[in-house]
């Protein structure tokens, strides 16, 4: 038995006939052999007690520190293991299990399907980052073909988020690493595309937004590499001014490529702030195009989550809270509200505490139902490779209570959930129109 701090505790047991509401118990059975959502939880109802008794177990482990009881409910030496009637009781209870497990079997099926979808999304993400890397290399030498292929990538996203508004947003696994610049451009593009439906953008506006998002940092190719690896606080004033020139460099390169004026505006204005505190011109809201205002916000959010120095990274939850609490006057209010609505209070990649005291990481969110995401749950009795994934849309009795900084997790839980240093997103549009998302 492992306490919340990751240190093994002495096991405590309670007899099945002494189960009470408030006990935090552990079910020492495989997850698929009982009807409960998790293998450990605090008993909250008489119905749960009846279901536990129907499992045919004589006793259950419990955690006194996480139980809401005044004292030890049952000394271990007094457990009724020798009750002569117990075998018959166990047999009767096991006979009732198939009906109770029918809902669990459906949950296991959905979990398997979701794992398969995640695998497909991971492959699509890796394919897209590779494509984007190659396209950027060819942009100057073969601009016509390269821009056509970038347009096709954008079109895929336009169709996903406009024609399939139930498209699910996933946080990528640790194996989906890649070049930081291209991952950033892809992140910004995916998140911008996620906002298109809620901001009522038409297909053509969405294409402009998508191409502008992919190319927003094109001017960085004319900035020395050594500057791109510095933290913001390490810049001298001349170095900071030189890096800020990437907006003007991007405008020049974009004109050479023959990009549309609306796309050029995104490249030039993606660091402008609606209060006039941005650069390069210090333009205010009415002088900044809507696509540029969208990219400016998403670009800022992703840089908070994925800075050059990972030790300064904010969690997705912290980044959204910081934007709303301390920077909301610098961004388009409607766009910021839509970003928070789509990502939810706890965006993918957030580590959270659930209402049943479990620790979990938000894995996927449907923009249409952001407060009920999929989460991966830490459970000491389940292997990391088979970690339980819960769809909180279906598990209505479980809610997210608060966010947890990954650095504060006990090592055993951090290793299990494996929160990424770099937060990358991609989408799943496999649901057909009219079907619900994950």
C-alpha positions, 0 to 999 in steps of 0.5 A: 500500500502506498500513501499519497507521498509515495511511501509504503504504509502498513496495510489496514483491513476492514471486514466486508460486513464492517464497510462504512461510508467514508472509508477509503478502500482498495479493491485487490482484484483486476480492474476488469473484474469489478464494476467500479470506475477505479480500484481505490476510492472513498465509499460514498453511498450504501449502493457502493457498499452493497456492490462491494459485498457482492464481490465475494471478498472477505475483507478490503484494504483501506487507508485510515489517513484518507478515510473520513472516520473518527477511528479504526473501523475494525482491528485486523485480528478480529476479521471474521475469516473463519465464518462457516457460512462465508463460502455460501455467501461468496458463491451467491454474491459471485453469481450476481457479478455478471450483471454488475460487470456489464457496464464495466465491459462496455467501459473497457470496450470504449477504453480500448477504442480510445487507445486505438484513436490515440495511437492514430492521432500520435501517428498523424501528429508525427507525420505532420511535424515531419511534413512541416519540417520538410516544407520549411526547408523547401519554402524558399527554393520551391515556394509554389509546391511548398505553399500548396502542400501547406495549404493542403495541411491547413485544409485538413484542419479546416475540414476537421474543425468546421465540418466536425466541430466534435473533433477531439483535442489530444495532448501528445505522448512523450514519444511524439517529440520533435523540433521545437520551432516546428512543434510550436508552429503546429501547436499554434495552428491546431489551437487556432483551427480549434477556435474557428467554429466558435468564432464563426469564421467561414472556410476562407477566413479559416484557411487564411488563419491556418496559413498565417498560423503555420507561417507566423514565425517565418521571419525567424529564419533570418535571426541568428540561431544563437539568439533563438536559444536564449531565454528572454531575460538573457537578451541584451537590448540590441539582441532583443531588438534584433529578435523582434525584427522577425516580424518585419523579416517575415513580412519581407519573405512573405512578399517574396513568396507572393502570400496574400495580404491577409496572411502577411498581416498575420505574420507582421502583427502576431506580436501586437497587443490590443492595448497597444503594448505590442510590436512592431508598430504598437497597434491597437485592436481596431488596427489588428486583423482578427486572424492576427489577434487570434494568432497573437493570443495562441502564440503567447499561450504556447510560449508560456507552456513551452518556453526556451527554458523548460524550468520556467514553463507554466502548466496549461492550467496556469497559463490560462489562469495567467492570461485571464488574470493578468494579461486579458487586457492585452488580447481580444476578449472574445478570442480569449473567452473562446480559448478558455471555453474550448480548452476548458479550465484544465486543458490537455496536459494538466495534472489534476486531483479528482473528486475521488482523491485520485491523481490524473492527467487530462489527455483529451478534450472535446471543445464542445464538452471541455469540462468533461475531458478524458483523463489518465488515472494513477492507480498503483494496482494497474500497470503504467502501460494499461493505465485507466483512461476515464471519459468524465462525460460518462463518469458523471460522479467524478469531477476535477477538483484542482490542478497540481504542479507536476514538480510537486508530484511524488516520484512514483506518480510522476513516473506513472503519469509522465507529464511532458516537458513540452506540451504539444496538441493534435486533433482527432476528427475520426468521428463522423458528422452527427456522432459525438466525440470522445 
